[in-house]
Amino acid sequence: MPEIIDATAIEKACKEILDHYAPEPRYILAIMQDMQKRFNYLPPQGLKMLASYTGVPFSQVYAMASFYKAFSLKPKGRYIIKVCDGTACHIKGAETLVEQIYKYLQIRPGETTRDGSFSLETVNCLGACALAPVMVINEKVYGKVTPADIERIIKEYGGWADEGKQC
Amino acid sequence: MKENNVKEKGCTKIMVCCGTGCTANGARQVLARLEEKLRGNKNFEVVPVLKATGCNGWCEKGPLVKIMPEDITYCQVKAEDVDEIIEKTLLRGEKIKRLLYRDPQTKEFLVSLHQTDFYRKQKKIALRNIGEIDPASIDDYIERDGYKALEKALKYMTPDEVLEEVIKSGLRGRGGGGFPTGRKWQACKKVPRFPKYIICNGDEGDPGAFMDRSIMEGDPHTIIEGMLICAYVLQAEKGFIYVRDEYDLAVKHLTQAILDARRCGFLGKNILGSSLSFDIELVRGGGAFVCGEETALIKSIEGFPGEPRDKYIFPTESGLWGQPTVINNVETWANIPVIILEGGEKFASLGTEGSKGTKVFSLVGKVVNTGLVEVPMGITLREIIYEIGGGIPNGRQFKAVQTGGPSGGCIPAQLLDLEIDFDTLTREGSMMGSGGIIVMDDTTCMVEVARYYTNFLAVESCGKCTPCREGLRALLAILTRIVKGEGKMEDLELLQEISEVMQEASLCALGRTAPNPVLSTLKYFQDEYVAHIIDRRCPAGVCPELTVFEIDAELCTGCTLCQKNCPVDAITGEAKKAHIIQQDKCIRCGECYRSCRFRAVKVK
């Protein structure tokens, strides 16, 4: 998980990532994948380094960072909750799960709790349709989730344990 | 120890399905326990070989554990069952009845997976190895005739003869477009410019479809072999596999497979001593649905946002970096080795006049046996849903089936006997797409389904052309109005009109097919639109603003299930007595309505 790191540390880490690739525009996507993985978001400094390294205008790098959903320009939470809203999950009540999560954590898809613990996302299909509705927290898959399960699941990650922790 | 046993013919193999569905249900724990208990187990003369396989398709019954050569399949196995399996089945040869599948009709216990209705009607070509091999092992693939088709092509056939077989097979692109694969290769071969590129489109984006994922995870070498055969035809030297961002395991298995193929001389210079040199690079997508469109995908590999271009000139002439490029979908590639090995004619003997061979469908939604099925083209929807799928759960009524992903359409009950192939589905206002079949019952609101897909596409539209970008926004605004109970009858005409413009004027297939969900639901389920607009009522009990649930006191047995499932504690009543819904607390999520086994919860 990304710790809070200062500008020089970010620069060093970005340089390490860039060094893995030839300075060609075709590697922009792959480099961004690595940065997203390293920092849990794309730091502005990293994007600038990426643009000059591959020799493309900053606007093109920014266009890609904002076009592809895999990337985030803001830091994400420690636990990323992905609620699948593919068709199979949708018709089995995925939206109610999103509503329930809002009730406990006060975040909507795309948002992060103020203490940086949880981020909520909806995804189009996780390919686990037989278990619909599905949600994933970091790597763990929860299948056939009912709205009543949400409280217990969030508590597993220390969310909503008491008033003080509620965000 | 383990290494030696692999070589022993006829030794027992235990195959634990580690597809996504089974893994989520605890397959990894079962595997770990088996590993722990078998390692150095002194009770065996020859310790059985343990394998983690790809998805068997029957996710509903997972985790599945298969024991070969006895061909015993245990369903819904838990880690706690492992001791008993070792003790009884592996050591004493007894079958454990409670872990076998029981046919719901005949009540018979079935020993092998292959005896079940779910499997009997299937014909596996693209999925032939999945569930039978360890995807991380190139030896497993080779043992099942892997890379034999490549050898046959390189040693005994000319590139033209290979092309001829693919044309003869009648194979059409499995990614949705249905373009004849052989003709695509031929068009690219005719262009006298080099280098040529080969791309595997693994950016599977249709919600409810996961066959490509299953192939990439469960049998990665078949894709590599298919691409190699095409490389031989085109004299291409470089290929790319573009994998959807969400598919971590697919990336892992493909990476391993490419390394192993290089190590064994199937990728690299002078493959199998021939003049063919070919290598493959893996590219991870960035999470954009439109990148499944081939010209957008090409842009994405080049290092740009994935925006499609018009296709007056096909990628076969000017594709990646302006060079001639063949791009095929994962499932298409998986069919190629079989076509070369067994001949195009044999493949063409399956299927219908216009659509040859088999197709993999992911059968999901409101159906008993959810999972992946591969069947000959021309099978009816009824056979898939009722015979293979086991019908609709909880005694509910079938309403519609949605095929073709977000740009597909909804097909009603009166068309259940439709023999499905590329052409029949298009004729009825839907499409094959990548092969998702989503079954909907009477608790699914068709207007809301149309709104859902329109919203999906409005978010995913790349925004380059106006008809798609603005058309989808306008459709979404109208549909949202209708599901909130603010619709007008004139809206229906407007939906129709906007849809027609989009079909005519959009730049790529995404925009041209985007109105399908709206048009097909308007055509077959207009009464539901009217109920929302005139009666201000959602007959399926889905749209919260238009729904009130109540419990029929005569039917309610007081089982308390709805009470337990209600997320807002809006249901009161004692056990064994009729329950009541507190309307002021109810959020109309429909959980009680869907879960009640006695049909006591009604839509008012």
Chai-1 contact restraints between the chains, C-beta under 6 A:
chainA,res_idxA,chainB,res_idxB,connection_type,confidence,min_distance_angstrom,max_distance_angstrom,comment,restraint_id
A,P25,B,G303,contact,1.0,0.0,6.0,A-B,restraint_1
A,R26,B,E302,contact,1.0,0.0,6.0,A-B,restraint_2
A,R26,B,G303,contact,1.0,0.0,6.0,A-B,restraint_3
A,I28,B,G303,contact,1.0,0.0,6.0,A-B,restraint_4
A,L29,B,G286,contact,1.0,0.0,6.0,A-B,restraint_5
A,Q33,B,R284,contact,1.0,0.0,6.0,A-B,restraint_6
A,A63,B,P305,contact,1.0,0.0,6.0,A-B,restraint_7
A,M64,B,P305,contact,1.0,0.0,6.0,A-B,restraint_8
A,F67,B,P305,contact,1.0,0.0,6.0,A-B,restraint_9
A,Y68,B,G286,contact,1.0,0.0,6.0,A-B,restraint_10
A,Y68,B,G287,contact,1.0,0.0,6.0,A-B,restraint_11
A,Y68,B,A288,contact,1.0,0.0,6.0,A-B,restraint_12
A,K69,B,G287,contact,1.0,0.0,6.0,A-B,restraint_13
A,A70,B,D245,contact,1.0,0.0,6.0,A-B,restraint_14
A,A70,B,G286,contact,1.0,0.0,6.0,A-B,restraint_15
A,A70,B,G287,contact,1.0,0.0,6.0,A-B,restraint_16
A,G86,B,P207,contact,1.0,0.0,6.0,A-B,restraint_17
A,G86,B,G208,contact,1.0,0.0,6.0,A-B,restraint_18
A,T87,B,P207,contact,1.0,0.0,6.0,A-B,restraint_19
A,T87,B,G208,contact,1.0,0.0,6.0,A-B,restraint_20
A,T87,B,I438,contact,1.0,0.0,6.0,A-B,restraint_21
A,A88,B,G208,contact,1.0,0.0,6.0,A-B,restraint_22
A,A88,B,V364,contact,1.0,0.0,6.0,A-B,restraint_23
A,A88,B,G365,contact,1.0,0.0,6.0,A-B,restraint_24
A,A88,B,I438,contact,1.0,0.0,6.0,A-B,restraint_25
A,H90,B,Y452,contact,1.0,0.0,6.0,A-B,restraint_26
A,I91,B,G365,contact,1.0,0.0,6.0,A-B,restraint_27
A,I91,B,T444,contact,1.0,0.0,6.0,A-B,restraint_28
A,T96,B,C589,contact,1.0,0.0,6.0,A-B,restraint_29
A,Q100,B,P567,contact,1.0,0.0,6.0,A-B,restraint_30
A,N124,B,P207,contact,1.0,0.0,6.0,A-B,restraint_31
A,C125,B,P207,contact,1.0,0.0,6.0,A-B,restraint_32
A,G127,B,T20,contact,1.0,0.0,6.0,A-B,restraint_33
A,G127,B,F210,contact,1.0,0.0,6.0,A-B,restraint_34
A,G127,B,R213,contact,1.0,0.0,6.0,A-B,restraint_35
A,A128,B,T20,contact,1.0,0.0,6.0,A-B,restraint_36
A,A128,B,G21,contact,1.0,0.0,6.0,A-B,restraint_37
A,A128,B,A24,contact,1.0,0.0,6.0,A-B,restraint_38
A,C129,B,G208,contact,1.0,0.0,6.0,A-B,restraint_39
A,C129,B,V364,contact,1.0,0.0,6.0,A-B,restraint_40
A,A130,B,G21,contact,1.0,0.0,6.0,A-B,restraint_41
A,A130,B,C59,contact,1.0,0.0,6.0,A-B,restraint_42
A,A130,B,E60,contact,1.0,0.0,6.0,A-B,restraint_43
A,A130,B,T370,contact,1.0,0.0,6.0,A-B,restraint_44
A,A130,B,G371,contact,1.0,0.0,6.0,A-B,restraint_45
A,L131,B,G21,contact,1.0,0.0,6.0,A-B,restraint_46
A,L131,B,A24,contact,1.0,0.0,6.0,A-B,restraint_47
A,V141,B,A24,contact,1.0,0.0,6.0,A-B,restraint_48
A,G143,B,A24,contact,1.0,0.0,6.0,A-B,restraint_49
A,T146,B,N565,contact,1.0,0.0,6.0,A-B,restraint_50
A,P147,B,P567,contact,1.0,0.0,6.0,A-B,restraint_51
A,P147,B,C589,contact,1.0,0.0,6.0,A-B,restraint_52
A,P147,B,E591,contact,1.0,0.0,6.0,A-B,restraint_53
A,A148,B,N565,contact,1.0,0.0,6.0,A-B,restraint_54
A,A148,B,P567,contact,1.0,0.0,6.0,A-B,restraint_55
